[in-house]
């Protein structure tokens, strides 16, 4: 068992070095463009829902200071009084998938859903209701047992699947909700030598799933174009 774990560890080191697929900046440019663009809307995101959908990364803290203790005894009763000060500094590492999703939504609104060059007629809000990331380790176990020989012939080393539930709401300038759209999506990426993804597997799976959900919603918005334009002018 120890040898198998060491083998899997070496597999992932090799994967990070030899995988040729990676996340590209063009992945953050959504398509396609709706045939009819809505009047200008301000894109907003429910940041708390985005942060809840993904891991928030890691936080490290360091404390420095001096605390003085004073003990008093009174009728078999002992109490401790703390006097002093302490300073804490922390560093937080955010999950890049949060910014990826925000960037995609902002660009989709301004490039593919609305005309961004006129007076604002309302707000378009995006939230992520749920997410379900899954890492497939079955390939890794098999790779460890077979000493990576099938991986050299193209067998995946692992997989990463992201499922999302995305919601978009449209409000006019009076704050009235005039449209609500929801879509679910799922995408999978493979980790493999030479052709698959390495450390970017989770990020790319999320980008693909989020774009797929927005594409479903864009079609529904396009179908409601006349109704939405009328309500935005109210």
Buried (B, 14 or more C-beta within 10 A) or exposed (E): EEEEEEBBEEBBEBBEEBBEBEBEEEBBBBEEEBEEBBBBBBBBBBEEBBBBBBEEEEEEEEEEEEEEEEEEEEEEEEEEEEEEEEEEEEEEEBBBBBEBBBBBBBBBBBBBBBEBEEEEBBBBBBBBBEBEBEEBEEBBEBBBEEEBEBBEEEBBBBBBBBBBBBBBBBBBBEEEEBBEBBBBBBBBBBBBBEEBBBEBBBBBBBBBBBBBBBBBBBBBBBEBBEEBBEBBEE
